Amino acid sequence: MARRKSDPTLISRRTLLGATSAAPLVGDCATSADPVSEDLISECARWLAADLETDRLSRRWAALEIQAVAEHCYFQLDRVQRRQLPMGPEMAAIETKLQAISRATAQHWRRLSRAKPSTLHEVASLLAVAARQNLHADDNTEPLVRACVAFLASTNCPRCGEPYVPTSLSAA
């Protein structure tokens, strides 16, 4: 439980929903609405939502498995016997959903790994995805981080005029 509170990459559903519902309001602050930007931000939000759903379903499946082990000697049963347990149908449905989500997130990941952010909002969205991805998978998040750093190195702070990332750091 302590890890959950201290891990900055964990995003609650409430935070995700709040951020995605605020996105249109933030977009109104810009000089013009950029449909490409909205697409990238939406893609990130979809990936994050799918990742959170994967977590939720995995926790439910684990709870059912614990119950099956305690009540039915789950690990001594074959696949057919496991499906016949009271929790078997729900576990099978969860497996099916997880497979579908896995395919969808893989497609989102391929698109996101080629993305080139053009706004700070896109950078933040891509970095949130990269942080979550680093927690769970071996996928290389370097393309996302490099694209974000490249954008930040080419963009200046509107208040002080300095680049967000010094050019010397963006070349690394």
Secondary structure, 3 states (H helix, E strand, C coil): CHHHHHCCCCCCHHHHHHHHHHHHHHHHHCCCCCHHHHHHHHHHHHHHHHHHHHHHHHHHHHHHHHHHHHHHCHHHCCHHHHHCCCCHHHHHHHHHHHHHHHHHHHHHHHHHHCCCCCCHHHHHHHHHHHHHHHHHCCCCCHHHHHHHHHHHHCCECCCCCCECCCHHHHCC
